[in-house]
Amino acid sequence: MLSYFQQSALSDGSHRIALSKMQTTMKSSSISGQRVGSARLATRSVRRAHLQVVAASRSQVGRWRNIDADKDTSDDQQDITRGRQMVDDLFQGGFGAGGTHNAVLSSTEYLSQARASFNNIEDGFYISPAFLDKMTIHIAKNFMDLPKIKVPLILGIWGGKGQGKTFQCALAYKKLGIAPIVMSAGELESGNAGEPAKLIRTRYREASDTIKKGKMCSLFINDLDAGAGRMGDTTQYTVNNQMVNATLMNIADNPTNVQLPGVYKNEEIPRVPIVCTGNDFSTLYAPLIRDGRMEKYYWNPTREDRIGVCMGIFQEDNVHRGDVERLVDTFPGQSIDFFGALRARVYDDMVRKWIAEVGIEGIGSKLVNGRQKVSFPKVSMSLDVLLKYGKALVDEQENVKRVQLADAYLSGAELAGASGSSLPEEYSRR
């Protein structure tokens, strides 16, 4: 058996061993804690360095910088050629026109051919307050949700020839900031039955898609009566005329449910106001122009309107308002385009003088193949000059009214002159 002293020595040794183990464990735990802390600090520093590298790379201009999301704003469907020669030819996907980086359609083919932009119209032209008021109210009412009120979808602006209906509409559209979808009378007839009606629906839905994107739009039809009206018994009434009238009637009754032929999907689309011009709406189908479908506005410019438009015509010629008023009062029965033709007629003398200087044989090389465009200084448009050319235009109009060669030819061998002579009046006076 062990003595008391031996037992106490063994117990002291075990205590020392246990104490040394505890100290070793504490040291190892502190070392591991220091390692974890240093690892975390290293990770953070690496992250900071990575962010700095990314920020530096963003500020740098590399070979792919131009097609980054924050740099490239082009449409992938249209501009797919921007990646050309950025990769090896092996991955280009074909050569010539069959390559993968060649656009199938050009950018202009994606754009609408019917959308009209009036940005080229300069400021300073006169807009009739009554005309602008009528057109603005009609467009605004069609975009409003008025309770229990049926708003006519179509605004028919009609009046005499050459009174500036189309140009006033263009000025009003520009004032309202609208780029309308335009149709003309020539598109209301086709060799294929049903094509014009389909075109009307397509243009209407195109304008509706523009409104759906948050931008005002309208459908503008020029000279509706010339394309869909009946100009007397001798005008043939075709299937397309009938379908154009029926399509416009259907759109006016259901402006939010316009479907393409062969598509029978019941979906609601935004309402599109329609504005059309014409000379005589009595030639149109009567149910189309009833008050519930078409709101009619007869455009007959007043004296103030005519003076305002003429001031816009002669604004670059320094013609005073008093001269314009006298010019308008001298020709009260003339349309507004008469004064535009009058202004163009004033340049006849200068053109005649230029032809005499160049020679008739040299006109082609100067006008078509010349490096410099032919230009003239401003002509002095005094009141006397304008009155002289205005009377010349009126005389030509009177000749057309008086001679009427078609009636003279149909009645036999009747001569076309006023006195029954084939000699001109001026020649007989000599």
Secondary structure, 3 states (H helix, E strand, C coil): CCCHHHHHHHHHHHHHHHHHHHHHHHHHHHHHHHHHHHHHHHHHHHHHHHHHHHHHHHHCCCCCHHHCCCCCCCCCCCCCHHHCCCCCHHHCCCCHHHCCCCCCCCHHHHCCCCECCCCCCCCCCCCCHHHHHHHHHHHHHHHCCCCCCCCCCEEEEECCCCCCHHHHHHHHHHHHCCCCEEECHHHHCCCCCCHHHHHHHHHHHHHHHHHHCCCCCCEEECCHHHHHCCCCCCCCCCHHHHHHHHHHHHHHHCCCCCCCCCCCCCCCCCCCCEEEEECCHHHCCHHHHCCCCEEEEECCCCHHHHHHHHHHHCCCCCCCHHHHHHHHHHCCCCCHHHHHHHHHHCCHHHHHHHHHHHCHHHHHHHHCCCCCCCCCCCCCCCHHHHHHHHHHHHHHHHHHHHHCHHHHHHCCCCCCCCCCCCCCHHHHHC
